Amino acid sequence: MESGRNRGGEKTMDKILYISETDAIPAEVVEALDQYQIVNTSAEFAAVQEAAAYSAKTLLLDMENRSAIFELCGALANEESLKDIPVLLLSSNTDPMIAFEAGADDFLLKPYEPAFLQTKVLLLLHNFNLIQGLKKRQKDAASVALQALRSTSELGLAMHFIEQCAHLTQEEQIAQELINACNNFGLKVVVSILRGKEWFITGSNVTVSPIEQDIVPRLHGVGRFVDFGNRTQVNFPHIALLVKNMPQDEPDRYGRIKDVLPYMLGAVDTRLLNLREARAVHEQTELMSRSFAAMFPVLQIICERLNTVSLSNKSAMAELLEYMFVTVPKMGLDEDQEEFVIRSIEQISDFSQQLSEESAKINEQLGKVSKVLEKLMLQQKYIDHLSDELVEVPTDS
């Protein structure tokens, strides 16, 4: 039997289950609780199932049998969906400890005034609704907190990877660490690194399928994100990441992953570019070092030879002049002829002197060039040392 109307004539959403040892709901109960929906049932264990099916918010136990009260209250407390529903015991027994010991929430001694019953039920319903609201907010807060923790955890993993990436010196290492980071997100991926016109491709599995090796380069220039089914490829100039199991059934996680991956790949792309620039600088410095090393001894030899030639030239001219000054007067030449010969030799000597002076200047300038090259070589060695620290250059096998 169901009873109860509100003042507007419509049944409310609050339902009360009246459990008694009879089949009828007393008139005073109907009068007091006319604004609620009331269903009555007998005090058998079927009442537990009926209370669950009816979605009652308050249980009225109109019972006198002590053992039956304890048995029914125990059964209600053991039912997960009913243990929070308030129980009001209506009894002619004057000892309220029965209700307390049985586990009821309140006690009302019969006979009672309908208004008193109404007040008791109203208070129990208010407390029940308040508790349910608090539990819902607690559950929602726990869900938000869990989502925040997951988001923080994913962000933490991404930041750890970015920090780690800055210290890696080999492209293969970077690819493997990116795979490990994605595995921590629960993602299976294929990592592809562009090397000139060729691709270095590896993945979460030991091998990468031929179709994956073919698809990744095709999709590289399409856009930042390429989505197809539960797969997504993220593209950057020097790297592409194919995710093979995007969580489409988890929209929040799906969005977080799409937010985090570009930061990770951006860091990888920058690191790859830095490594390649560092390698280019290293190769250039090695080339310059070899060039300087080859030029330096050549310049030294030129300086030495110029110096030797200059000294030899001076010595030879001095000997020639001395010889001619002694020999010419003995040759029986006319005075005019003798003067001509002496003058010609002096001109040659002056020209030779000029050559020696120019040779000395050239030698001096080459000496300065040698010192500059020597200084550059020292600086280049220092740059080589820094370059070696910046990037580990693989040796040819």
Secondary structure per residue as TSV (DSSP state, phi and psi in degrees):
chain	resnum	aa	ss	phi	psi
A	1	M	-	360.0	138.8
A	2	E	E	-122.5	138.3
A	3	S	E	-142.4	161.7
A	4	G	-	116.4	127.3
A	5	R	-	-135.8	146.0
A	6	N	-	-85.6	177.1
A	7	R	T	-66.2	-23.5
A	8	G	T	-84.7	-4.5
A	9	G	S	91.7	-2.7
A	10	E	S	-107.2	142.4
A	11	K	-	-69.7	140.7
A	12	T	-	-84.5	174.3
A	13	M	S	-81.7	-17.1
A	14	D	-	-80.2	125.2
A	15	K	E	-116.0	141.4
A	16	I	E	-124.8	133.7
A	17	L	E	-104.4	121.7
A	18	Y	E	-100.9	114.5
A	19	I	E	-110.2	122.1
A	20	S	E	-144.1	176.8
A	21	E	S	-90.1	3.2
A	22	T	S	-124.2	175.6
A	23	D	S	-95.4	-10.6
A	24	A	S	-104.4	150.8
A	25	I	-	-94.4	123.2
A	26	P	-	-58.2	150.3
A	27	A	H	-62.0	-36.6
A	28	E	H	-66.8	-29.3
A	29	V	H	-71.5	-44.6
A	30	V	H	-61.6	-41.1
A	31	E	H	-65.6	-44.1
A	32	A	H	-70.7	-32.0
A	33	L	T	-117.9	39.4
A	34	D	T	-71.2	-13.0
A	35	Q	T	-88.9	2.1
A	36	Y	S	-116.7	161.8
A	37	Q	E	-87.7	124.6
A	38	I	E	-122.6	132.1
A	39	V	E	-125.7	137.1
A	40	N	E	-109.9	152.9
A	41	T	E	-148.5	162.2
A	42	S	E	-78.6	158.8
A	43	A	S	-80.5	62.5
A	44	E	S	-118.5	172.6
A	45	F	T	-67.4	-15.5
A	46	A	H	-63.2	-20.9
A	47	A	H	-62.2	-31.1
A	48	V	H	-64.4	-48.9
A	49	Q	H	-65.0	-37.8
A	50	E	H	-68.5	-36.3
A	51	A	H	-64.1	-39.3
A	52	A	H	-67.7	-42.6
A	53	A	H	-69.6	-32.9
A	54	Y	H	-81.8	-14.6
A	55	S	T	56.4	45.6
A	56	A	-	-69.3	149.8
A	57	K	S	-103.9	-12.6
A	58	T	E	-148.4	141.2
A	59	L	E	-113.9	125.7
A	60	L	E	-103.1	117.8
A	61	L	E	-103.2	104.2
A	62	D	E	-100.4	83.9
A	63	M	-	-140.7	153.9
A	64	E	-	-117.2	-25.7
A	65	N	-	-72.1	114.7
A	66	R	H	-59.6	-48.3
A	67	S	H	-65.5	-36.9
A	68	A	H	-65.8	-39.4
A	69	I	H	-61.0	-48.3
A	70	F	H	-64.1	-40.4
A	71	E	H	-65.7	-44.5
A	72	L	H	-69.8	-42.3
A	73	C	H	-62.9	-37.3
A	74	G	H	-64.7	-42.1
A	75	A	H	-64.2	-40.0
A	76	L	H	-65.2	-40.8
A	77	A	H	-66.5	-28.2
A	78	N	H	-82.8	-10.6
A	79	E	S	-90.9	116.6
A	80	E	T	-55.8	-40.8
A	81	S	T	-77.9	-10.3
A	82	L	T	-116.0	-11.2
A	83	K	T	-65.5	-20.9
A	84	D	T	-92.7	-8.3
A	85	I	S	-74.2	127.6
A	86	P	-	-67.2	142.5
A	87	V	E	-117.8	125.5
A	88	L	E	-110.8	119.1
A	89	L	E	-91.8	123.5
A	90	L	E	-104.2	119.4
A	91	S	E	-153.1	151.3
A	92	S	S	-87.6	-2.7
A	93	N	-	-72.8	127.4
A	94	T	S	-79.6	-5.4
A	95	D	-	-94.1	107.0
A	96	P	T	-70.6	-11.2
A	97	M	H	-63.2	-24.0
A	98	I	H	-59.1	-47.7
A	99	A	H	-63.6	-42.4
A	100	F	H	-63.2	-47.4
A	101	E	H	-67.4	-33.7
A	102	A	H	-73.7	-22.7
A	103	G	T	104.4	13.2
A	104	A	-	-73.4	161.8
A	105	D	S	-91.3	-24.6
A	106	D	E	-156.3	168.2
A	107	F	E	-138.3	138.6
A	108	L	E	-135.1	122.0
A	109	L	E	-80.2	130.1
A	110	K	S	-86.9	146.4
A	111	P	S	-75.9	162.3
A	112	Y	-	-140.8	164.3
A	113	E	-	-84.2	137.0
A	114	P	H	-53.9	-37.7
A	115	A	H	-64.3	-34.4
A	116	F	H	-66.5	-42.0
A	117	L	H	-62.9	-42.3
A	118	Q	H	-59.9	-42.4
A	119	T	H	-64.7	-43.5
A	120	K	H	-60.1	-46.2
A	121	V	H	-66.5	-41.8
A	122	L	H	-59.4	-42.1
A	123	L	H	-66.6	-43.4
A	124	L	H	-62.5	-41.7
A	125	L	H	-65.9	-40.4
A	126	H	H	-60.4	-46.0
A	127	N	H	-64.7	-40.4
A	128	F	H	-62.9	-48.2
A	129	N	H	-63.1	-37.6
A	130	L	H	-63.8	-45.5
A	131	I	H	-63.9	-42.4
A	132	Q	H	-64.8	-38.9
A	133	G	H	-64.1	-41.5
A	134	L	H	-64.4	-39.9
A	135	K	H	-65.2	-39.0
A	136	K	H	-65.2	-44.5
A	137	R	H	-63.9	-37.5
A	138	Q	H	-64.0	-41.8
A	139	K	H	-65.5	-43.0
A	140	D	H	-63.7	-42.2
A	141	A	H	-63.7	-39.6
A	142	A	H	-63.8	-39.7
A	143	S	H	-65.1	-43.5
A	144	V	H	-64.2	-41.7
A	145	A	H	-63.5	-41.7
A	146	L	H	-63.5	-42.2
A	147	Q	H	-64.6	-40.7
A	148	A	H	-63.9	-40.5
A	149	L	H	-63.7	-41.8
A	150	R	H	-62.8	-44.4
A	151	S	H	-62.7	-43.7
A	152	T	H	-63.8	-40.2
A	153	S	H	-63.1	-44.7
A	154	E	H	-64.5	-41.1
A	155	L	H	-65.0	-39.4
A	156	G	H	-62.4	-42.7
A	157	L	H	-62.6	-40.7
A	158	A	H	-64.9	-44.4
A	159	M	H	-63.7	-39.4
A	160	H	H	-62.4	-42.2
A	161	F	H	-64.0	-43.8
A	162	I	H	-61.4	-42.0
A	163	E	H	-63.8	-41.5
A	164	Q	H	-67.1	-38.0
A	165	C	H	-60.3	-33.4
A	166	A	T	-65.5	-16.3
A	167	H	T	-106.8	-1.1
A	168	L	-	-83.8	142.6
A	169	T	-	-118.6	-2.0
A	170	Q	-	-126.0	139.2
A	171	E	H	-62.5	-36.3
A	172	E	H	-63.6	-38.5
A	173	Q	H	-63.5	-44.1
A	174	I	H	-60.6	-44.9
A	175	A	H	-60.8	-43.7
A	176	Q	H	-67.5	-40.5
A	177	E	H	-66.2	-35.3
A	178	L	H	-65.9	-40.2
A	179	I	H	-61.9	-44.6
A	180	N	H	-61.4	-42.3
A	181	A	H	-63.4	-42.0
A	182	C	H	-67.4	-35.4
A	183	N	H	-61.2	-36.5
A	184	N	H	-65.0	-25.3
A	185	F	T	-84.5	-2.8
A	186	G	T	80.1	23.6
A	187	L	-	-109.0	139.5
A	188	K	-	-101.9	127.1
A	189	V	E	-135.1	163.4
A	190	V	E	-122.0	124.8
A	191	V	E	-105.1	129.2
A	192	S	E	-127.4	123.4
A	193	I	E	-113.4	128.0
A	194	L	E	-83.7	123.4
A	195	R	E	-119.2	95.1
A	196	G	T	67.1	-112.4
A	197	K	T	-107.2	0.8
A	198	E	E	-108.6	157.7
A	199	W	E	-113.4	134.5
A	200	F	E	-99.1	116.5
A	201	I	E	-122.7	130.4
A	202	T	E	-146.8	170.1
A	203	G	E	-157.1	-177.9
A	204	S	S	-62.0	-38.4
A	205	N	S	-79.5	164.6
A	206	V	S	-61.5	-38.8
A	207	T	S	-121.1	155.1
A	208	V	-	-108.2	131.4
A	209	S	-	-66.2	152.6
A	210	P	H	-57.5	-37.9
A	211	I	H	-67.6	-34.5
A	212	E	H	-67.8	-39.2
A	213	Q	H	-63.9	-29.0
A	214	D	H	-83.7	-37.7
A	215	I	H	-72.3	-43.3
A	216	V	H	-54.7	-51.9
A	217	P	H	-62.2	-33.6
A	218	R	H	-64.1	-37.7
A	219	L	H	-89.4	-3.3
A	220	H	T	-62.6	-38.2
A	221	G	T	-95.8	8.1
A	222	V	T	-75.9	-39.4
A	223	G	-	168.3	177.8
A	224	R	S	-62.1	-48.0
A	225	F	E	-118.2	136.4
A	226	V	E	-127.5	112.8
A	227	D	E	-105.9	133.1
A	228	F	E	-151.2	110.8
A	229	G	T	65.7	-136.1
A	230	N	T	-92.8	20.6
A	231	R	E	-113.6	144.3
A	232	T	E	-140.4	133.2
A	233	Q	E	-110.9	130.7
A	234	V	E	-108.7	126.0
A	235	N	E	-114.9	136.1
A	236	F	E	-133.2	164.0
A	237	P	T	-51.3	-40.0
A	238	H	T	-111.4	0.9
A	239	I	E	-152.2	148.6
A	240	A	E	-134.4	141.1
A	241	L	E	-123.9	119.6
A	242	L	E	-101.0	115.9
A	243	V	E	-95.6	125.7
A	244	K	S	-98.1	-6.5
A	245	N	-	-143.0	58.5
A	246	M	-	-63.8	135.9
A	247	P	-	-78.9	76.9
A	248	Q	T	-63.9	-27.7
A	249	D	T	-82.4	0.0
A	250	E	-	-125.1	84.6
A	251	P	H	-56.6	-41.0
A	252	D	H	-63.8	-46.9
A	253	R	H	-66.6	-39.1
A	254	Y	H	-56.7	-45.7
A	255	G	H	-66.5	-39.6
A	256	R	H	-64.3	-40.9
A	257	I	H	-62.9	-41.6
A	258	K	H	-68.3	-24.5
A	259	D	H	-77.9	-37.6
A	260	V	H	-81.6	-40.2
A	261	L	H	-58.0	-41.3
A	262	P	H	-60.9	-35.4
A	263	Y	H	-63.9	-42.6
A	264	M	H	-65.3	-46.8
A	265	L	H	-70.1	-32.3
A	266	G	H	-61.5	-41.0
A	267	A	H	-65.1	-41.2
A	268	V	H	-63.8	-45.3
A	269	D	H	-60.0	-43.4
A	270	T	H	-64.1	-41.5
A	271	R	H	-64.9	-40.8
A	272	L	H	-61.1	-43.1
A	273	L	H	-64.3	-42.6
A	274	N	H	-61.6	-42.5
A	275	L	H	-63.1	-41.3
A	276	R	H	-69.3	-38.6
A	277	E	H	-64.0	-41.1
A	278	A	H	-64.0	-39.7
A	279	R	H	-65.3	-40.6
A	280	A	H	-63.3	-42.8
A	281	V	H	-62.7	-42.4
A	282	H	H	-61.6	-45.2
A	283	E	H	-64.0	-39.5
A	284	Q	H	-65.9	-41.2
A	285	T	H	-66.4	-36.7
A	286	E	H	-64.4	-41.9
A	287	L	H	-63.1	-44.3
A	288	M	H	-64.7	-39.4
A	289	S	H	-61.2	-44.2
A	290	R	H	-65.1	-38.7
A	291	S	H	-65.4	-45.8
A	292	F	H	-61.9	-42.0
A	293	A	H	-63.7	-34.3
A	294	A	H	-76.6	-35.7
A	295	M	H	-74.5	-34.8
A	296	F	H	-59.7	-51.5
A	297	P	H	-65.7	-30.9
A	298	V	H	-64.1	-45.2
A	299	L	H	-62.6	-38.8
A	300	Q	H	-62.4	-42.1
A	301	I	H	-63.8	-42.3
A	302	I	H	-61.3	-44.9
A	303	C	H	-59.9	-45.6
A	304	E	H	-62.4	-41.8
A	305	R	H	-68.8	-41.6
A	306	L	H	-60.4	-42.1
A	307	N	H	-64.4	-42.3
A	308	T	H	-64.1	-45.7
A	309	V	H	-62.4	-40.9
A	310	S	H	-63.0	-45.8
A	311	L	H	-64.5	-42.3
A	312	S	H	-63.9	-40.6
A	313	N	H	-63.5	-44.1
A	314	K	H	-61.3	-44.3
A	315	S	H	-64.3	-43.1
A	316	A	H	-65.4	-42.8
A	317	M	H	-66.3	-38.7
A	318	A	H	-63.0	-44.0
A	319	E	H	-64.1	-38.9
A	320	L	H	-65.0	-45.4
A	321	L	H	-61.0	-45.0
A	322	E	H	-62.3	-40.6
A	323	Y	H	-64.4	-44.7
A	324	M	H	-68.0	-39.4
A	325	F	H	-62.1	-29.0
A	326	V	H	-85.7	-38.5
A	327	T	H	-84.5	-41.9
A	328	V	G	-56.8	-44.9
A	329	P	G	-60.3	-23.0
A	330	K	G	-87.0	-2.6
A	331	M	G	-86.7	-5.1
A	332	G	T	70.7	30.0
A	333	L	-	-84.6	154.9
A	334	D	-	-62.9	161.4
A	335	E	H	-60.7	-40.6
A	336	D	H	-63.5	-43.0
A	337	Q	H	-64.8	-39.9
A	338	E	H	-64.3	-44.2
A	339	E	H	-62.2	-39.8
A	340	F	H	-62.7	-44.2
A	341	V	H	-64.2	-46.1
A	342	I	H	-61.4	-42.9
A	343	R	H	-63.8	-41.8
A	344	S	H	-62.2	-42.5
A	345	I	H	-65.6	-38.7
A	346	E	H	-64.5	-39.0
A	347	Q	H	-63.3	-43.1
A	348	I	H	-62.2	-39.9
A	349	S	H	-64.1	-42.4
A	350	D	H	-62.9	-42.6
A	351	F	H	-63.1	-40.8
A	352	S	H	-64.1	-36.2
A	353	Q	H	-65.2	-41.9
A	354	Q	H	-61.7	-42.8
A	355	L	H	-60.7	-40.4
A	356	S	H	-64.7	-41.3
A	357	E	H	-65.5	-42.4
A	358	E	H	-63.0	-40.3
A	359	S	H	-61.8	-38.0
A	360	A	H	-66.4	-40.5
A	361	K	H	-63.4	-44.4
A	362	I	H	-60.4	-43.4
A	363	N	H	-60.3	-40.0
A	364	E	H	-64.7	-44.4
A	365	Q	H	-65.9	-41.5
A	366	L	H	-63.6	-34.5
A	367	G	H	-62.3	-41.1
A	368	K	H	-63.9	-42.0
A	369	V	H	-60.3	-40.5
A	370	S	H	-62.5	-40.2
A	371	K	H	-66.1	-40.0
A	372	V	H	-63.0	-44.5
A	373	L	H	-62.3	-38.5
A	374	E	H	-62.8	-42.3
A	375	K	H	-64.7	-43.1
A	376	L	H	-62.3	-36.9
A	377	M	H	-63.1	-41.1
A	378	L	H	-64.2	-43.8
A	379	Q	H	-63.7	-38.3
A	380	Q	H	-65.9	-36.2
A	381	K	H	-63.2	-38.6
A	382	Y	H	-65.5	-42.2
A	383	I	H	-63.7	-40.3
A	384	D	H	-58.9	-41.0
A	385	H	H	-63.3	-45.3
A	386	L	H	-64.2	-40.1
A	387	S	H	-64.5	-37.9
A	388	D	H	-63.7	-35.8
A	389	E	H	-72.5	-32.9
A	390	L	H	-72.8	-39.8
A	391	V	-	-145.8	138.6
A	392	E	-	-88.1	110.9
A	393	V	-	-86.2	121.8
A	394	P	-	-67.4	142.2
A	395	T	-	-87.2	148.2
A	396	D	-	-69.9	134.9
A	397	S	-	-84.2	360.0
